[in-house]
Amino acid sequence: MNYRRFNIILLLALLALGPALLLVPWLREHTGALYPGCALEQLAGRRCPMCGLTTGLRNLLVPGRHGGDENPLTIPAAAVVLLEIAVRAVLSVRRLSPNALQLAKRRDIQLHAALVIAYLVYCVAFFASHS
């Protein structure tokens, strides 16, 4: 799969995330179905670093609700998703030279590696403060 097609698929998946964030918690509240809750919380009896993130992101999308109280990652995660959508949209429509394409791929990997490392640091800090 070429990089442009990959960006289009990822962009469509990210755009589908918004309606899913509205639908999944609503279904849980009204039917108890589809979203059983946090597996770590159910198994270990303690919150995980992601607990409350889906609800917080949903609350950012719903007018009149305040997001970010459920999980401190809510606002940064929303910002990263919006930035990801914008960059993927540009990379989907723009033709890049071979050198620019290699640079974009390298920066893409570097950025996402940095995000994974930042998340792991957050997880260590989270569990250290919640033990």
C-alpha positions as CSV (number, residue, x, y, z in Angstrom):
1,M,0.0,0.0,0.0
2,N,1.4,3.4,-0.9
3,Y,1.7,6.2,1.7
4,R,-1.0,8.4,0.1
5,R,-3.6,5.6,0.2
6,F,-2.5,4.8,3.8
7,N,-3.2,8.4,4.8
8,I,-6.6,8.4,3.1
9,I,-7.6,5.2,5.0
10,L,-6.3,6.6,8.3
11,L,-8.1,9.9,7.7
12,L,-11.4,8.1,7.1
13,A,-10.9,6.0,10.2
14,L,-10.2,9.2,12.3
15,L,-13.2,10.9,10.9
16,A,-15.4,7.9,11.9
17,L,-14.0,8.3,15.5
18,G,-16.2,11.3,16.3
19,P,-19.6,9.7,15.7
20,A,-18.4,6.5,17.5
21,L,-17.4,8.6,20.6
22,L,-20.9,9.9,20.7
23,L,-22.6,6.6,20.0
24,V,-20.7,4.2,22.2
25,P,-21.2,5.9,25.6
26,W,-24.8,6.7,24.7
27,L,-25.5,3.0,24.0
28,R,-23.9,2.1,27.3
29,E,-25.9,4.6,29.3
30,H,-29.2,3.7,27.7
31,T,-28.9,0.0,26.9
32,G,-25.9,-1.3,28.9
33,A,-24.6,-2.8,25.7
34,L,-21.6,-2.6,23.4
35,Y,-19.2,-1.0,25.8
36,P,-18.6,-3.1,29.0
37,G,-16.2,-0.7,30.6
38,C,-12.5,-0.9,31.5
39,A,-11.2,-4.4,31.7
40,L,-8.4,-3.5,34.1
41,E,-10.8,-1.8,36.4
42,Q,-13.1,-4.9,36.4
43,L,-10.2,-7.4,36.8
44,A,-7.9,-5.5,39.2
45,G,-10.3,-3.1,40.9
46,R,-8.2,-0.1,40.0
47,R,-8.4,2.6,37.3
48,C,-6.2,2.5,34.3
49,P,-4.5,5.5,32.6
50,M,-7.2,5.5,29.9
51,C,-10.2,5.4,32.2
52,G,-12.6,8.2,31.4
53,L,-11.0,9.1,28.1
54,T,-13.9,8.0,25.9
55,T,-16.4,9.9,28.1
56,G,-14.2,13.0,28.2
57,L,-13.8,13.1,24.5
58,R,-17.5,12.5,24.0
59,N,-18.2,15.4,26.4
60,L,-16.0,17.7,24.3
61,L,-18.2,16.9,21.3
62,V,-21.5,17.4,23.0
63,P,-22.6,21.0,23.4
64,G,-23.3,21.9,27.1
65,R,-21.0,19.2,28.5
66,H,-17.5,19.9,30.0
67,G,-14.8,17.5,28.9
68,G,-11.5,16.9,30.5
69,D,-12.6,16.2,34.1
70,E,-12.7,12.5,33.6
71,N,-9.1,12.0,32.4
72,P,-6.2,14.5,32.2
73,L,-5.4,13.1,28.7
74,T,-8.7,14.3,27.2
75,I,-7.6,17.7,25.9
76,P,-4.2,16.5,24.7
77,A,-5.7,13.5,23.0
78,A,-8.3,15.7,21.3
79,A,-5.6,18.1,20.1
80,V,-3.5,15.2,18.8
81,V,-6.5,13.7,16.9
82,L,-7.4,17.0,15.3
83,L,-3.8,17.6,14.3
84,E,-3.6,14.1,12.9
85,I,-6.7,14.7,10.9
86,A,-5.3,17.9,9.5
87,V,-1.9,16.4,8.6
88,R,-3.4,13.3,7.1
89,A,-5.8,15.4,5.0
90,V,-2.9,17.4,3.6
91,L,-0.8,14.3,2.9
92,S,-3.8,12.7,1.2
93,V,-4.2,15.4,-1.4
94,R,-0.7,16.6,-1.9
95,R,1.7,15.0,-4.3
96,L,5.2,14.7,-2.7
97,S,8.5,14.3,-4.4
98,P,10.4,11.1,-3.5
99,N,12.7,13.0,-1.1
100,A,9.7,14.8,0.6
101,L,7.8,11.5,0.8
102,Q,10.7,9.8,2.6
103,L,11.0,12.7,4.9
104,A,7.3,12.7,5.7
105,K,7.4,9.0,6.4
106,R,10.4,9.4,8.7
107,R,8.8,12.3,10.6
108,D,5.6,10.3,10.8
109,I,7.4,7.4,12.5
110,Q,9.4,9.8,14.8
111,L,6.3,11.7,15.9
112,H,4.3,8.6,16.7
113,A,7.3,7.0,18.5
114,A,7.5,10.1,20.6
115,L,3.8,9.9,21.4
116,V,4.1,6.3,22.5
117,I,7.1,7.2,24.7
118,A,5.1,10.1,26.2
119,Y,2.2,7.8,26.9
120,L,4.4,5.2,28.6
121,V,5.9,7.9,30.8
122,Y,2.4,9.0,31.7
123,C,1.5,5.4,32.5
124,V,4.5,5.0,34.8
125,A,3.6,8.3,36.6
126,F,-0.1,7.3,36.8
127,F,0.6,4.0,38.4
128,A,3.3,5.4,40.7
129,S,0.8,8.0,42.0
130,H,-2.2,5.6,42.2
131,S,-0.5,2.7,44.1
